[in-house]
Amino acid sequence: MNEKDWDQVAGTFEEEIFNVPANDTKGHIARWVDRLAVPDAVATDLGCGVGRTLPMLAERFGKVYAVDVSSQCLEVAAKACGNHSNISYVHVDLSTDRKSYPATDVVLCINTLLNASLEVREPLIDRTCRSVKRGGHLLLVVPSLNSALLTAFRHLQWNLKEGMDPRTAQKEAALNSKGLEHGIVHIDDVPTKHYLREELEATLMDRGFAVEAIEKLEYPWTTEFDAPPKWMKAPFPWDWFVAAKRVR
Ligand SMILES: C[S@@+](CC[C@H](N)C(=O)[O-])C[C@H]1O[C@@H](n2cnc3c(N)ncnc32)[C@H](O)[C@@H]1O
């Protein structure tokens, strides 16, 4: 999705865009934010959208940069967070523009590195990493490729239990995924980058980070299927949460 797409979604963001922090039932994100919070430190919410996580940061850090490519989303965020005077709003396309805010102690980046195009995604990842001060932390949430494959398996299992013949069951459960070998899976017809745990470790190490934690943010099966059957329980689908320290 590009700037125009995100602008169009700004008014209906809560209905259309899955709310990761609200569904972080184990509190991984909040716990890491609390662990790193220092009153005079500076944080960035990179791809802040309509500002779901801005109050959490603004209450714990001295200064917060709310960064997004969508001016419409930033407008909604600024309205919603009007009572927090320590937030600066930065309109920038991090895949093409020069970074127009300083590197900060903590960068929270929830489901922003999703673009299927490598030409867009690589500079976006580079600038995300460079947004973290040396010695600072990146708190990252991205879709899991393993989880997408587990969802396809569950779909197949469900089809077989319903009595479908194996051939049709497999065909029907196949992922719509040109580029699956590079982690591209279509979500609601949008090609979306999904990540392996090992890929995240290698990507971050390559950019001077030491990974301190990788956790699953687990969600119920209703996030993947309308009315999933009762037997469909754990293992549940998940996004990856990564906490990494910039060491060089
Ligand atoms: C899935 S939304 C997540 C929003 C927010 N982090 C949340 O959890 O609610 C992704 C956000 O990243 C922003 N984004 C996507 N590509 C970007 C880019 N190249 N530069 C800056 N922001 C970008 C979008 O505008 C959108 O607000």
The ligand as a Gaussian input file, in Angstrom:
#p B3LYP/6-31G(d) Opt

LIG

0 1
 C       -0.611000      -1.465000       9.464000
 S       -0.442000       0.240000       9.797000
 C        0.090000       0.170000      11.488000
 C       -0.133000       1.457000      12.225000
 C        0.228000       1.451000      13.705000
 N        1.644000       1.121000      13.911000
 C       -0.667000       0.533000      14.486000
 O       -0.186000      -0.491000      15.008000
 O       -1.851000       0.828000      14.604000
 C        1.080000       0.699000       8.941000
 C        1.407000       2.177000       9.020000
 O        2.694000       2.383000       8.436000
 C        2.669000       3.553000       7.647000
 N        3.688000       3.427000       6.581000
 C        3.691000       2.517000       5.587000
 N        4.727000       2.732000       4.768000
 C        5.407000       3.805000       5.245000
 C        6.554000       4.530000       4.812000
 N        7.199000       4.196000       3.701000
 N        6.983000       5.594000       5.539000
 C        6.303000       5.959000       6.674000
 N        5.207000       5.304000       7.126000
 C        4.749000       4.249000       6.423000
 C        1.236000       3.601000       7.096000
 O        0.858000       4.895000       6.687000
 C        0.416000       3.066000       8.275000
 O       -0.040000       4.091000       9.105000

